[in-house]
Amino acid sequence: MAPRTDRSPTALRPLALSQSLLARADGSTKFSFGNVSVMASITGPTEVRIREELVDKATLEINVRPLRGLAGPSHKAAETLLTSLLAPLILLHLYPRSLLQLTLQTLSSSSTAFSTAFSTSPSSLTPSPSTVTLQSLPPSSAESAARINASMLALVDAGVACKGMLVAVAVAFVEGELRLDPTQREEEMATSRHVFAFSFGVDVGGTEGECVGVDSVGQFEVDELFEAQSLAQTATQAILAFIRKSIETRYGATGAPPPAAVKPAPAMKEEKMELPEEESEGDESMDDA
């Protein structure tokens, strides 16, 4: 496979982030790696069905929808992965007996493919080489990473309390070369592809980030996995810096607040000390008497 010409093997595609796009959602975000885009929306805390109610925390419900067709096993697996990553970071105990509903919609690569033209003839009801087949394609690693980022930013947009930030990125090995944020063509040619998720925040990763999730597909060595993790950690730090800058721009912040101005103490007025008046001669004579 030809080497990259538009960017280096360890460079990210252009990132894009938009928030508060849906009027009927409490929080919404669209996150993109190049042409791979995912929309996330969150509703809640809201009323929850009695059979799903938890007395000590909120119920987290995640729905992943493909661009076309119905959700398949790969989308159910994505829901399970997102739940395992987000539930430990969200302060669910602050919203007991309520529901947080997170919905994700793929906006870029198609999730289904037709091998032949669709036919409604009776002959197509029997299996044959020419019968139409609807194949559910697994989501790309870049799409999975975009889902994680969009989910986290939708929570931020909705004001849901969390311990820290969750940032993800994809890495692939193509012909022995490590490639960050692979394209769809690169993933098809890759011997292995990985999605790394890092958490940032006080006690959950700090500023360097802590790896809290890895989703790998393919054949690879342990050394290759650690090499990919090291590259992903550096990349997620760059993505987090982009997210912070985007949010600061949205809310009109340009950095840290200026230091508080210390007002000088008011000047003390000089008061003249009045000496006691000398007693009059009359008073002295009265004392002598």
QUIHU-V569572 format. One line per field, one symbol per residue. psi: psi as a letter, one per 40 degrees, with the letter a starting at -180 (. if undefined). burial: b if it has 9 or more other ideal C-beta (glycine too) atoms within 8 Angstrom, else e. Layout:
# QUIHU-V569572
psi = ???
burial = ???
This chain:
# QUIHU-V569572
psi = hiiiddiidfiiihiihiifdhdeidiiihihgbehihhhiihihaiiideehhdeiihhhhhhhidiaiiadddddddddddddddddhgdeegifihhhhhhhheciieiihdiihieiddedhhideihhhhhhiiidddddddddddddddddefhhidaihhiiiiihhfehhhigiidddddeidiiihhhiihihefeaddihhehhhihahiidddddddddddddddddddddddddddddeeieaiiiihhhhiiihhhhhhhhiiiiiidddddddd.
burial = eeeeeeeebeebbebebebeeeeebebbbbbbbbebbbbbbbbbeeebeeebbbeeebbbbbbbbbbeeeebebbbebbebbbbbbbebbbbeebbebbbbbbbbbebbebbebebeeeeeeebeeeeeebbeeebeebbbbbbbbbbbbbbbbbbbbebebbbbbbbbbbbbbeeebbbbbebebbeebbbbbbbbbbbbeebbbeebbbbbbbbebebeeebbebbbebbbebbbbbbebbeebbbeeeeeeeeeeeeeeeeeeeeeeeeeeeeeeeeeeebeeeee
